[in-house]
Amino acid sequence: MLYQYQCACCNKVVTANDKECQHCGSHHIRSPYGFWIFCVFACLMVAITFKVGQIYLNNHQTDTPEQITLLNVLNQDSNKTDH
């Protein structure tokens, strides 16, 4: 079996049904799935944080005002005098 339960004290392999280690009597049994559960939750938190940041940036974007150039000012003045 690729994934095995292990004693946290002596690092010996124990079965999933054991409540204590047969070698040292410890009640601390490590699950083989703890690391994978941590990885799944970490990836989920990264994805949620990324999406919340993306939504925040989309809602709080400030539009930069268009700068008026000298050519635009001159064209406005010429349009006013023509009419």
N, C-alpha and C positions, 0 to 999 in steps of 0.2 A: 504494500500500500504506500502510495506516495506521501500522503499526509497522515501523520500519526500524532496522537496525544502524547505529551511528554511531561514528566515530573519537573517542576520548576526548581527543585533543590538539587537532585542528582542527575537530571537530564536523561533518565531512563525512559524507555517507551512503555506506556501503559495503555490499557484498552479504554474505550470511550465510556464503558459502564463502571469503571473503577472510581470509587470516591476517595481513595488514598493510594499512595504508592506502596507496592509490595516490598520494595527495597529499603526505603527510609521512613515510611509511614507518613509522609507529608500529604497534606490535603490540598496543596497548590498544584493543580493540574493545568498545563497550558494547552489551549485549543489551537489546532493547526489553522484555523480560519480567522483568527484575530487580526493578523496582518492584512489579509485580503479585505476584511470588513473595513479596516482603517483606510485602505487604499480607495475603496469604493466611496466612502464618505468624504474623503479628502477631494477626490475628483468631482463629486457632486457639489461640494462647497465652492470649489474653484469655478465651476460652471455657473452656479447661482450668483457668485460675486461678479463675475464677468458680465452676466446678463443685466444685473442691477446697475452696474457701472455704465453699461451701454445705454440703458433706458434713461439714467440720470443725465448723461451727456446729451442725449437727443432732446430731452425736455428743457435743458438749461443752456442751450446754445444761444449766444448773443450774436445778432446780426451786426456786422461792421457797417457803419454808414458809408455811403458812396462819396468819395472825395470829389469835390468840384474842381475842375481844372480851369485854367485861364481860357482855354478854347471854349468851354461850355459857357462861361460868363460872357464872353464876347458874342457868342451865338445868341444868347438870350437877349442881349442888348440890341442886336441887329434885328431880331424878330419883333421886338417891341416897337422899334422905329419904323419898320415896314408897314405895320398895320395901322 
